[in-house]
Amino acid sequence: MNFDDFLKYTSKVKNIPLPAEASQFKMSPPFRLKLQEMQKDKMKHAKTAGVMALFYPDLQHQTKLVLILRKTYKGVHSAQIGFPGGKLELLDESIEHAALRETYEEVGVPIEDIKVLKKLTQVYIPPSNFYVHPFLGITHKTPKFIKQDEEVEDIVEVTLSDFLNDDNVITESVSTSYNKKVEVPAFNLNNHIVWGATAMMLSEVKDLLKQLW
């Protein structure tokens, strides 16, 4: 989709109710509710993070969404696809600011270039004990991405048409942080398998955008 057309549709997004948990649940791993029940006490002291679902025009003025492939490391989100973003720090005035700041740090898009359109529904991540708050944002400029080498392995640019294509919603067998293979709903985007909390947040973004047109 041409980015100018995308902007016309998203100008109405503030007035559209969020699909919320009903949308997220479509992409929820089958073991998720059990994990949350097991971690009721830990959830009371969960950390907070903000992430950005950032749409932008490419050089042909077509609409794209930026995701990141995280580095391989000893941690629960090693080598996974996610949104740019990160945890709330003392220097942040809000969760939204944390999402903007971390987006700049991880992929190099200046804070002042991003317009936040809407706050989306938070997601709890059991393995890392985080509440993640996603935001829908746009930048009118074609970004000159600069990845943060310490944390980001690669920048993944997804076309809007691929993101909205239902054929890219699949079922995949994955290894979880609990060391067992399980079948989960997932997105296949640019040959990357996206599942778990990121897929749940993507599902809400997708359903929200589809409501607009």
C-alpha positions in Angstrom: 0.0 0.0 0.0 1.2 3.5 -0.9 2.2 5.3 2.3 -0.1 8.3 1.6 -3.1 5.9 1.4 -1.9 4.3 4.7 -1.9 7.7 6.3 -5.4 8.4 5.2 -6.7 5.2 6.9 -4.7 5.6 10.0 -5.9 9.1 10.6 -9.0 7.5 12.0 -7.2 5.1 14.3 -7.7 7.1 17.5 -11.5 6.6 17.2 -11.3 2.9 16.7 -11.7 0.6 19.8 -8.8 -1.8 20.4 -9.3 -5.4 19.5 -7.4 -6.1 22.8 -7.2 -9.6 24.3 -9.6 -11.2 21.9 -7.2 -10.4 19.1 -4.1 -11.3 21.1 -5.6 -14.7 22.1 -5.6 -15.8 18.4 -1.8 -16.0 18.5 -1.4 -17.0 22.2 0.7 -20.2 22.8 -1.4 -23.0 24.3 0.5 -23.0 27.6 0.3 -19.3 28.2 -2.7 -19.2 30.6 -1.1 -22.0 32.7 2.1 -20.1 33.0 0.3 -16.9 34.1 -1.6 -18.9 36.7 1.7 -20.3 38.1 3.3 -16.8 38.2 0.5 -14.8 40.0 2.8 -13.7 42.8 5.7 -12.8 40.4 3.3 -10.7 38.3 2.7 -8.3 41.1 6.4 -7.3 40.9 6.8 -7.5 37.1 9.0 -5.0 35.3 7.7 -2.7 32.6 8.8 -2.2 29.0 7.6 -0.2 26.0 7.9 -1.2 22.3 7.0 0.5 19.0 5.1 -0.9 16.1 6.6 1.6 13.6 5.3 2.0 10.1 7.2 4.0 7.5 7.5 4.6 3.7 10.3 2.9 1.8 12.2 4.5 -1.1 9.3 3.5 -3.4 6.9 5.1 -0.9 5.4 1.8 0.0 4.4 1.1 3.6 6.6 -1.1 5.7 6.8 -2.2 9.4 10.2 -2.5 11.1 11.0 -5.5 13.4 14.3 -6.6 14.8 16.1 -9.9 15.2 17.7 -10.0 18.6 21.3 -11.3 19.2 21.9 -14.8 20.3 22.7 -14.7 24.0 22.0 -16.6 27.3 18.5 -15.4 27.8 14.8 -16.2 27.2 14.5 -13.9 24.1 17.7 -15.0 22.4 17.6 -14.9 18.5 13.9 -14.0 18.5 12.1 -11.5 16.3 10.6 -8.5 18.2 9.6 -4.9 18.1 12.2 -2.2 18.8 11.8 -1.2 22.4 12.9 -2.0 25.9 12.5 -1.6 29.6 11.4 1.5 31.4 14.4 3.3 32.9 14.6 6.0 35.6 15.4 8.6 32.9 12.1 7.9 31.1 9.2 10.2 31.8 6.7 7.6 30.6 6.4 4.1 29.1 5.8 5.8 25.7 9.1 7.7 26.1 10.8 4.4 26.9 9.5 2.9 23.6 10.6 6.0 21.6 14.0 6.1 23.3 14.7 2.4 22.8 13.5 2.6 19.2 16.1 5.3 18.6 18.8 3.3 20.4 18.1 0.0 18.7 17.3 1.0 15.1 18.4 4.7 14.9 15.0 6.4 14.2 15.1 9.8 15.9 12.5 10.3 18.6 11.3 13.6 17.0 10.6 11.8 13.7 8.1 9.4 15.3 4.4 10.2 15.7 2.7 7.9 18.2 -0.9 7.2 17.0 -2.2 4.9 19.7 -1.3 3.0 22.8 -2.1 -0.7 22.3 -3.0 -3.5 24.8 -0.3 -4.6 27.2 1.0 -8.1 27.2 2.5 -10.0 30.1 5.6 -12.1 29.3 6.0 -15.0 31.8 9.6 -16.1 31.0 11.0 -12.7 31.7 8.3 -11.3 34.0 7.7 -8.2 32.0 4.5 -6.2 31.2 5.1 -4.9 27.7 3.2 -1.9 26.5 3.1 -1.6 22.7 2.5 1.7 20.8 1.5 2.2 17.2 3.7 4.8 15.5 4.6 6.3 12.1 7.4 8.2 10.6 6.9 10.2 7.4 10.6 9.9 6.5 12.2 6.8 5.0 14.5 5.8 7.9 18.2 5.4 7.6 18.3 2.4 10.0 21.3 2.1 12.3 21.2 -1.1 14.3 22.5 -1.3 17.8 25.2 -4.0 17.4 25.2 -5.1 21.0 21.6 -6.2 21.0 20.3 -6.3 17.4 21.5 -9.0 14.9 19.4 -7.7 12.0 16.7 -5.2 11.0 13.7 -6.8 9.4 11.6 -4.7 7.1 8.2 -6.2 6.5 5.8 -4.9 3.7 2.3 -4.0 4.9 0.8 -6.5 2.3 2.9 -9.4 3.7 1.9 -8.5 7.3 -1.8 -8.4 6.5 -1.7 -11.5 4.4 -3.6 -14.3 6.3 -1.5 -16.9 4.4 1.4 -15.8 6.6 -0.3 -17.0 9.7 0.9 -20.5 10.4 1.3 -23.2 13.1 4.9 -23.9 14.0 6.7 -26.3 16.3 9.1 -24.4 18.6 11.4 -25.0 21.5 10.3 -22.9 24.5 12.3 -21.6 27.4 10.8 -24.6 29.3 12.8 -27.0 27.0 9.9 -28.7 25.3 8.6 -28.6 21.7 5.1 -27.2 21.3 2.9 -26.3 18.4 2.2 -22.5 18.5 0.4 -20.0 16.2 3.0 -17.8 14.4 3.6 -15.3 11.7 6.0 -16.1 8.8 7.4 -12.8 7.9 10.5 -12.5 5.6 11.2 -16.1 6.4 11.3 -15.4 10.1 9.0 -17.3 12.5 7.4 -14.8 14.9 5.5 -16.2 17.9 4.7 -15.6 21.5 4.2 -12.1 22.9 5.4 -10.4 19.7 2.9 -12.4 17.6 0.1 -11.5 20.1 0.9 -7.8 19.8 1.2 -8.1 16.0 -2.2 -9.7 15.9 -3.8 -6.7 17.6 -2.0 -4.3 15.2 -3.2 -6.4 12.2 -6.8 -6.5 13.4 -6.8 -2.8 14.3 -5.6 -1.9 10.8 -8.1 -4.2 9.1 -10.9 -2.4 10.9 -9.8 0.8 9.2 -10.3 -0.5 5.7 
